[in-house]
Amino acid sequence: MMNITKENTVAEVVAQNMGADHVFSKYKIDFCCGGGATLEAACKESNIEFEVLKKEIQEIVHKISNGSKV
């Protein structure tokens, strides 16, 4: 799992964290065409706190890496 920072782009996080797409979809963050946006910008646009988004991504990646269903 990568160290997720506000400066990472949405595309970087999706590419390196299996399951992150589920979290981005939940908050209606475009990870395809809008993948160039930083997490900070995407969070502001979707009105979600960065730390909440980061925690959810880390939790889903952990579940998947341990063989749990999402």
The first five atom37 places (N, CA, C, CB, O) and aatype in JSON, in Angstrom:
{
  "aatype": [12, 12, 2, 9, 16, 11, 6, 2, 16, 19, 0, 6, 19, 19, 0, 5, 2, 12, 7, 0, 3, 8, 19, 13, 15, 11, 18, 11, 9, 3, 13, 4, 4, 7, 7, 7, 0, 16, 10, 6, 0, 0, 4, 11, 6, 15, 2, 9, 6, 13, 6, 19, 10, 11, 11, 6, 9, 5, 6, 9, 19, 8, 11, 9, 15, 2, 7, 15, 11, 19],
  "atom_mask": [
    [1, 1, 1, 1, 1],
    [1, 1, 1, 1, 1],
    [1, 1, 1, 1, 1],
    [1, 1, 1, 1, 1],
    [1, 1, 1, 1, 1],
    [1, 1, 1, 1, 1],
    [1, 1, 1, 1, 1],
    [1, 1, 1, 1, 1],
    [1, 1, 1, 1, 1],
    [1, 1, 1, 1, 1],
    [1, 1, 1, 1, 1],
    [1, 1, 1, 1, 1],
    [1, 1, 1, 1, 1],
    [1, 1, 1, 1, 1],
    [1, 1, 1, 1, 1],
    [1, 1, 1, 1, 1],
    [1, 1, 1, 1, 1],
    [1, 1, 1, 1, 1],
    [1, 1, 1, 0, 1],
    [1, 1, 1, 1, 1],
    [1, 1, 1, 1, 1],
    [1, 1, 1, 1, 1],
    [1, 1, 1, 1, 1],
    [1, 1, 1, 1, 1],
    [1, 1, 1, 1, 1],
    [1, 1, 1, 1, 1],
    [1, 1, 1, 1, 1],
    [1, 1, 1, 1, 1],
    [1, 1, 1, 1, 1],
    [1, 1, 1, 1, 1],
    [1, 1, 1, 1, 1],
    [1, 1, 1, 1, 1],
    [1, 1, 1, 1, 1],
    [1, 1, 1, 0, 1],
    [1, 1, 1, 0, 1],
    [1, 1, 1, 0, 1],
    [1, 1, 1, 1, 1],
    [1, 1, 1, 1, 1],
    [1, 1, 1, 1, 1],
    [1, 1, 1, 1, 1],
    [1, 1, 1, 1, 1],
    [1, 1, 1, 1, 1],
    [1, 1, 1, 1, 1],
    [1, 1, 1, 1, 1],
    [1, 1, 1, 1, 1],
    [1, 1, 1, 1, 1],
    [1, 1, 1, 1, 1],
    [1, 1, 1, 1, 1],
    [1, 1, 1, 1, 1],
    [1, 1, 1, 1, 1],
    [1, 1, 1, 1, 1],
    [1, 1, 1, 1, 1],
    [1, 1, 1, 1, 1],
    [1, 1, 1, 1, 1],
    [1, 1, 1, 1, 1],
    [1, 1, 1, 1, 1],
    [1, 1, 1, 1, 1],
    [1, 1, 1, 1, 1],
    [1, 1, 1, 1, 1],
    [1, 1, 1, 1, 1],
    [1, 1, 1, 1, 1],
    [1, 1, 1, 1, 1],
    [1, 1, 1, 1, 1],
    [1, 1, 1, 1, 1],
    [1, 1, 1, 1, 1],
    [1, 1, 1, 1, 1],
    [1, 1, 1, 0, 1],
    [1, 1, 1, 1, 1],
    [1, 1, 1, 1, 1],
    [1, 1, 1, 1, 1]
  ],
  "atom_positions": [
    [[0.85, -1.17, 0.0], [0.0, 0.0, 0.0], [0.9, 1.24, 0.0], [-0.97, 0.0, 1.23], [1.88, 1.31, 0.73]],
    [[0.54, 2.2, -0.82], [1.31, 3.43, -0.91], [0.99, 4.37, 0.24], [1.05, 4.12, -2.26], [-0.07, 4.26, 0.87]],
    [[1.89, 5.29, 0.51], [1.62, 6.35, 1.48], [0.75, 7.39, 0.77], [2.96, 7.0, 2.04], [1.23, 8.06, -0.14]],
    [[-0.48, 7.53, 1.18], [-1.43, 8.42, 0.52], [-1.32, 9.82, 1.12], [-2.87, 7.87, 0.64], [-1.46, 10.01, 2.33]],
    [[-1.08, 10.8, 0.23], [-1.0, 12.2, 0.66], [-1.98, 13.04, -0.15], [0.45, 12.74, 0.51], [-2.5, 12.6, -1.17]],
    [[-2.21, 14.26, 0.33], [-3.1, 15.18, -0.37], [-2.58, 15.53, -1.76], [-3.3, 16.45, 0.44], [-3.36, 15.91, -2.64]],
    [[-1.27, 15.4, -1.96], [-0.66, 15.77, -3.23], [-0.76, 14.67, -4.28], [0.79, 16.11, -3.01], [-0.57, 14.93, -5.47]],
    [[-1.07, 13.44, -3.86], [-1.24, 12.36, -4.84], [-2.42, 12.69, -5.75], [-1.46, 10.99, -4.13], [-3.37, 13.35, -5.34]],
    [[-2.33, 12.21, -6.99], [-3.49, 12.36, -7.86], [-4.44, 11.19, -7.65], [-3.06, 12.46, -9.36], [-4.05, 10.13, -7.16]],
    [[-5.67, 11.41, -8.02], [-6.68, 10.36, -7.92], [-6.23, 9.15, -8.73], [-8.07, 10.86, -8.41], [-6.36, 8.01, -8.28]],
    [[-5.7, 9.4, -9.93], [-5.26, 8.3, -10.8], [-4.14, 7.49, -10.16], [-4.79, 8.85, -12.14], [-4.14, 6.26, -10.26]],
    [[-3.19, 8.14, -9.5], [-2.1, 7.42, -8.82], [-2.65, 6.49, -7.75], [-1.11, 8.43, -8.19], [-2.23, 5.33, -7.63]],
    [[-3.58, 6.99, -6.97], [-4.13, 6.2, -5.87], [-4.9, 5.0, -6.41], [-5.04, 7.07, -4.99], [-4.78, 3.89, -5.88]],
    [[-5.7, 5.2, -7.46], [-6.45, 4.08, -8.05], [-5.5, 3.04, -8.63], [-7.42, 4.6, -9.14], [-5.73, 1.84, -8.48]],
    [[-4.45, 3.5, -9.3], [-3.52, 2.58, -9.94], [-2.74, 1.74, -8.93], [-2.55, 3.34, -10.8], [-2.38, 0.6, -9.23]],
    [[-2.48, 2.28, -7.74], [-1.63, 1.59, -6.78], [-2.38, 0.99, -5.59], [-0.61, 2.54, -6.27], [-1.77, 0.36, -4.73]],
    [[-3.69, 1.17, -5.55], [-4.47, 0.68, -4.41], [-5.75, 0.0, -4.89], [-4.81, 1.84, -3.45], [-6.76, 0.65, -5.13]],
    [[-5.68, -1.32, -5.02], [-6.85, -2.06, -5.46], [-8.01, -1.82, -4.51], [-6.53, -3.57, -5.57], [-7.89, -1.99, -3.29]],
    [[-9.15, -1.43, -5.07], [-10.34, -1.18, -4.27], [-10.6, 0.29, -4.05], [0.0, 0.0, 0.0], [-11.71, 0.67, -3.66]],
    [[-9.6, 1.14, -4.3], [-9.78, 2.58, -4.1], [-10.9, 3.13, -4.98], [-8.47, 3.32, -4.39], [-11.57, 4.09, -4.62]],
    [[-11.09, 2.51, -6.15], [-12.15, 2.96, -7.04], [-13.53, 2.9, -6.38], [-12.16, 2.13, -8.31], [-14.39, 3.74, -6.66]],
    [[-13.74, 1.93, -5.5], [-15.02, 1.84, -4.78], [-15.24, 3.05, -3.89], [-15.08, 0.55, -3.94], [-16.35, 3.57, -3.8]],
    [[-14.19, 3.49, -3.23], [-14.29, 4.64, -2.33], [-14.52, 5.91, -3.15], [-13.0, 4.77, -1.46], [-15.36, 6.73, -2.79]],
    [[-13.79, 6.06, -4.24], [-13.98, 7.24, -5.08], [-15.39, 7.27, -5.67], [-12.94, 7.27, -6.21], [-16.01, 8.34, -5.74]],
    [[-15.89, 6.14, -6.07], [-17.26, 6.08, -6.6], [-18.28, 6.48, -5.53], [-17.57, 4.68, -7.12], [-19.23, 7.2, -5.82]],
    [[-18.07, 6.03, -4.31], [-18.97, 6.35, -3.2], [-19.13, 7.85, -3.03], [-18.45, 5.73, -1.9], [-20.23, 8.34, -2.76]],
    [[-18.02, 8.59, -3.2], [-18.04, 10.03, -3.02], [-18.14, 10.79, -4.34], [-16.81, 10.47, -2.27], [-17.94, 12.01, -4.39]],
    [[-18.46, 10.06, -5.41], [-18.62, 10.65, -6.74], [-17.38, 11.43, -7.19], [-19.84, 11.57, -6.75], [-17.47, 12.52, -7.76]],
    [[-16.22, 10.84, -6.92], [-14.95, 11.41, -7.36], [-14.55, 10.7, -8.65], [-13.82, 11.27, -6.25], [-14.39, 9.48, -8.68]],
    [[-14.39, 11.47, -9.71], [-14.07, 10.93, -11.03], [-12.62, 10.45, -11.05], [-14.31, 11.99, -12.14], [-11.69, 11.26, -10.98]],
    [[-12.42, 9.15, -11.15], [-11.06, 8.61, -11.16], [-10.62, 8.22, -12.56], [-10.97, 7.4, -10.24], [-9.51, 7.73, -12.75]],
    [[-11.48, 8.44, -13.54], [-11.13, 8.12, -14.93], [-10.68, 9.4, -15.63], [-12.34, 7.48, -15.67], [-9.48, 9.64, -15.78]],
    [[-11.62, 10.19, -16.06], [-11.3, 11.43, -16.77], [-10.76, 12.5, -15.84], [-12.53, 11.95, -17.49], [-9.97, 13.35, -16.26]],
    [[-11.18, 12.47, -14.58], [-10.72, 13.46, -13.61], [-9.56, 12.97, -12.77], [0.0, 0.0, 0.0], [-9.28, 13.53, -11.71]],
    [[-8.9, 11.94, -13.22], [-7.84, 11.31, -12.45], [-6.61, 12.16, -12.21], [0.0, 0.0, 0.0], [-5.78, 11.82, -11.37]],
    [[-6.49, 13.26, -12.94], [-5.34, 14.13, -12.77], [-5.44, 15.07, -11.58], [0.0, 0.0, 0.0], [-4.47, 15.72, -11.21]],
    [[-6.61, 15.14, -10.97], [-6.82, 16.02, -9.82], [-6.1, 15.46, -8.6], [-8.33, 16.2, -9.52], [-6.0, 14.25, -8.42]],
    [[-5.6, 16.37, -7.76], [-4.99, 15.92, -6.5], [-6.11, 15.46, -5.56], [-4.14, 17.06, -5.83], [-7.27, 15.83, -5.74]],
    [[-5.75, 14.66, -4.59], [-6.75, 14.24, -3.6], [-7.31, 15.44, -2.85], [-6.13, 13.23, -2.61], [-8.49, 15.48, -2.51]],
    [[-6.45, 16.41, -2.58], [-6.91, 17.61, -1.88], [-8.02, 18.31, -2.68], [-5.73, 18.58, -1.65], [-9.05, 18.67, -2.11]],
    [[-7.82, 18.49, -3.97], [-8.82, 19.15, -4.82], [-10.08, 18.3, -4.94], [-8.23, 19.42, -6.21], [-11.19, 18.82, -4.88]],
    [[-9.91, 17.0, -5.11], [-11.06, 16.1, -5.25], [-11.9, 16.09, -3.97], [-10.59, 14.69, -5.59], [-13.13, 16.05, -4.04]],
    [[-11.25, 16.11, -2.83], [-11.96, 16.12, -1.55], [-12.75, 17.42, -1.38], [-10.99, 15.94, -0.39], [-13.9, 17.4, -0.93]],
    [[-12.13, 18.53, -1.74], [-12.83, 19.81, -1.63], [-14.06, 19.83, -2.53], [-11.89, 20.97, -2.0], [-15.13, 20.28, -2.13]],
    [[-13.89, 19.34, -3.75], [-15.0, 19.34, -4.71], [-16.13, 18.43, -4.25], [-14.5, 18.9, -6.09], [-17.3, 18.73, -4.48]],
    [[-15.8, 17.32, -3.62], [-16.81, 16.35, -3.18], [-17.23, 16.56, -1.73], [-16.28, 14.95, -3.36], [-18.04, 15.79, -1.2]],
    [[-16.68, 17.59, -1.1], [-17.04, 17.93, 0.28], [-16.81, 16.77, 1.25], [-18.49, 18.37, 0.35], [-17.68, 16.43, 2.05]],
    [[-15.63, 16.16, 1.15], [-15.25, 15.06, 2.04], [-13.89, 15.38, 2.64], [-15.22, 13.68, 1.26], [-13.0, 15.88, 1.95]],
    [[-13.73, 15.12, 3.9], [-12.45, 15.35, 4.57], [-11.41, 14.36, 4.03], [-12.6, 15.21, 6.11], [-11.7, 13.18, 3.85]],
    [[-10.2, 14.86, 3.77], [-9.13, 14.02, 3.25], [-8.87, 12.82, 4.14], [-7.85, 14.84, 3.09], [-8.73, 11.7, 3.65]],
    [[-8.79, 13.04, 5.45], [-8.47, 11.95, 6.38], [-9.53, 10.84, 6.35], [-8.33, 12.5, 7.81], [-9.2, 9.67, 6.52]],
    [[-10.78, 11.21, 6.14], [-11.87, 10.22, 6.05], [-11.67, 9.39, 4.78], [-13.27, 10.91, 6.03], [-11.75, 8.16, 4.82]],
    [[-11.42, 10.06, 3.67], [-11.2, 9.37, 2.4], [-9.99, 8.44, 2.5], [-10.99, 10.38, 1.26], [-10.06, 7.28, 2.09]],
    [[-8.9, 8.94, 3.05], [-7.67, 8.15, 3.19], [-7.92, 6.91, 4.03], [-6.54, 9.01, 3.82], [-7.5, 5.81, 3.67]],
    [[-8.61, 7.08, 5.16], [-8.89, 5.94, 6.04], [-9.73, 4.89, 5.33], [-9.61, 6.42, 7.3], [-9.45, 3.69, 5.46]],
    [[-10.75, 5.31, 4.59], [-11.6, 4.35, 3.87], [-10.81, 3.6, 2.8], [-12.8, 5.06, 3.23], [-10.99, 2.4, 2.61]],
    [[-9.94, 4.3, 2.1], [-9.1, 3.64, 1.08], [-8.19, 2.62, 1.76], [-8.26, 4.69, 0.29], [-8.08, 1.49, 1.29]],
    [[-7.55, 3.01, 2.84], [-6.66, 2.08, 3.55], [-7.42, 0.86, 4.06], [-5.97, 2.81, 4.72], [-6.9, -0.25, 4.01]],
    [[-8.63, 1.05, 4.55], [-9.42, -0.06, 5.07], [-9.79, -1.04, 3.95], [-10.68, 0.45, 5.76], [-9.71, -2.25, 4.14]],
    [[-10.2, -0.52, 2.8], [-10.62, -1.41, 1.72], [-9.41, -2.14, 1.13], [-11.35, -0.62, 0.62], [-9.52, -3.31, 0.77]],
    [[-8.27, -1.45, 1.03], [-7.06, -2.11, 0.53], [-6.64, -3.21, 1.49], [-5.91, -1.08, 0.36], [-6.24, -4.29, 1.05]],
    [[-6.73, -2.95, 2.77], [-6.37, -3.95, 3.79], [-7.29, -5.18, 3.67], [-6.47, -3.35, 5.22], [-6.82, -6.31, 3.72]],
    [[-8.59, -4.94, 3.52], [-9.54, -6.06, 3.39], [-9.22, -6.91, 2.18], [-10.99, -5.53, 3.29], [-9.18, -8.14, 2.26]],
    [[-8.99, -6.26, 1.04], [-8.7, -6.98, -0.19], [-7.39, -7.76, -0.07], [-8.64, -6.01, -1.38], [-7.3, -8.9, -0.51]],
    [[-6.38, -7.14, 0.52], [-5.08, -7.82, 0.63], [-5.13, -9.0, 1.58], [-4.02, -6.84, 1.09], [-4.3, -9.9, 1.5]],
    [[-6.12, -9.01, 2.48], [-6.28, -10.13, 3.39], [-7.32, -11.14, 2.9], [-6.68, -9.61, 4.76], [-7.69, -12.07, 3.62]],
    [[-7.79, -10.95, 1.67], [-8.71, -11.91, 1.09], [-10.16, -11.77, 1.5], [0.0, 0.0, 0.0], [-10.96, -12.67, 1.24]],
    [[-10.51, -10.66, 2.15], [-11.9, -10.43, 2.53], [-12.68, -9.86, 1.36], [-12.0, -9.49, 3.74], [-12.11, -9.23, 0.47]],
    [[-13.98, -10.09, 1.37], [-14.83, -9.51, 0.35], [-15.12, -8.06, 0.67], [-16.13, -10.3, 0.22], [-15.23, -7.66, 1.83]],
    [[-15.24, -7.27, -0.38], [-15.53, -5.83, -0.22], [-17.01, -5.63, -0.06], [-15.01, -5.01, -1.42], [-17.46, -4.49, 0.09]]
  ]
}
